[in-house]
């Protein structure tokens, strides 16, 4: 486990010390991390306290409703010409979670 002096390190190094699912479950229960194995990340509360909110937001991405709204706007802007899935992905990729691959993001379901 990291000491308070090490809390301001990047997200990936913060989570490197997870030794087991038991440890992960304890941290999840305490609200210190979120996500699913093996893609854990620090929780929003921890990100705020440790001043890592930009990194947290980049890793977790936008809410599904925001992505849907952006997609609908893109399709509306394309008009009668329409668009391809790759075009939509290219537009949305900056808003998608950085810990997911191209194949995982478009099919992610909540």
FENQUI-V985912 format. One record per residue. N is the residue number from 1. RES is the residue in one small letter. SS is DSSP state (alpha for helix, beta for strand, coil for the rest). D_LAST is the distance of its C-alpha to the last C-alpha in Angstrom with 1 decimal. Layout:
n: {N | N}
res: {RES | RES}
ss: {SS | SS}
d_last: {D_LAST | D_LAST}
//
This chain:
n: {1 | 2 | 3 | 4 | 5 | 6 | 7 | 8 | 9 | 10 | 11 | 12 | 13 | 14 | 15 | 16 | 17 | 18 | 19 | 20 | 21 | 22 | 23 | 24 | 25 | 26 | 27 | 28 | 29 | 30 | 31 | 32 | 33 | 34 | 35 | 36 | 37 | 38 | 39 | 40 | 41 | 42 | 43 | 44 | 45 | 46 | 47 | 48 | 49 | 50 | 51 | 52 | 53 | 54 | 55 | 56 | 57 | 58 | 59 | 60 | 61 | 62 | 63 | 64 | 65 | 66 | 67 | 68 | 69 | 70 | 71 | 72 | 73 | 74 | 75 | 76 | 77 | 78 | 79 | 80 | 81 | 82 | 83 | 84 | 85 | 86 | 87 | 88 | 89 | 90 | 91 | 92 | 93 | 94 | 95 | 96 | 97 | 98 | 99 | 100 | 101 | 102 | 103 | 104 | 105 | 106 | 107 | 108 | 109 | 110}
res: {x | x | x | x | x | x | x | x | x | x | x | x | x | x | x | x | x | x | x | x | x | x | x | x | x | x | x | x | x | x | x | x | x | x | x | x | x | x | x | x | x | x | x | x | x | x | x | x | x | x | x | x | x | x | x | x | x | x | x | x | x | x | x | x | x | x | x | x | x | x | x | x | x | x | x | x | x | x | x | x | x | x | x | x | x | x | x | x | x | x | x | x | x | x | x | x | x | x | x | x | x | x | x | x | x | x | x | x | x | x}
ss: {coil | coil | coil | alpha | alpha | alpha | coil | coil | coil | coil | alpha | alpha | alpha | alpha | alpha | coil | coil | coil | coil | coil | alpha | alpha | alpha | alpha | alpha | alpha | alpha | alpha | alpha | coil | coil | coil | beta | beta | coil | coil | coil | coil | coil | coil | beta | beta | coil | alpha | alpha | alpha | alpha | alpha | alpha | coil | coil | coil | alpha | alpha | alpha | alpha | alpha | alpha | alpha | alpha | coil | coil | coil | alpha | alpha | alpha | alpha | alpha | alpha | alpha | alpha | alpha | alpha | alpha | alpha | alpha | alpha | alpha | alpha | alpha | alpha | coil | coil | coil | alpha | alpha | alpha | alpha | alpha | alpha | alpha | alpha | coil | coil | coil | coil | coil | coil | coil | coil | coil | alpha | alpha | alpha | alpha | alpha | alpha | coil | coil | coil}
d_last: {31.1 | 31.8 | 34.3 | 33.9 | 36.0 | 33.4 | 30.3 | 30.6 | 30.0 | 27.2 | 23.7 | 24.3 | 27.6 | 26.4 | 24.0 | 26.6 | 28.2 | 25.6 | 27.9 | 26.0 | 22.9 | 25.0 | 25.5 | 21.8 | 21.1 | 23.9 | 22.5 | 19.0 | 20.8 | 22.9 | 20.1 | 21.7 | 18.8 | 15.1 | 12.7 | 13.3 | 16.6 | 18.0 | 16.0 | 16.9 | 17.8 | 19.8 | 18.3 | 18.6 | 21.7 | 23.4 | 22.7 | 24.5 | 27.3 | 28.0 | 27.7 | 25.0 | 22.7 | 23.0 | 22.1 | 19.1 | 17.7 | 18.6 | 16.8 | 13.6 | 13.5 | 12.8 | 10.1 | 7.9 | 10.5 | 13.3 | 12.4 | 12.4 | 15.6 | 17.2 | 16.5 | 18.2 | 21.0 | 21.6 | 21.9 | 24.2 | 26.2 | 26.7 | 28.3 | 30.1 | 30.2 | 26.4 | 24.5 | 23.2 | 19.8 | 21.5 | 22.7 | 19.3 | 18.2 | 21.4 | 20.9 | 17.4 | 18.0 | 19.5 | 16.4 | 14.0 | 13.7 | 17.1 | 16.2 | 14.5 | 16.7 | 17.0 | 15.8 | 12.6 | 11.5 | 11.8 | 9.9 | 6.9 | 3.8 | 0.0}
//
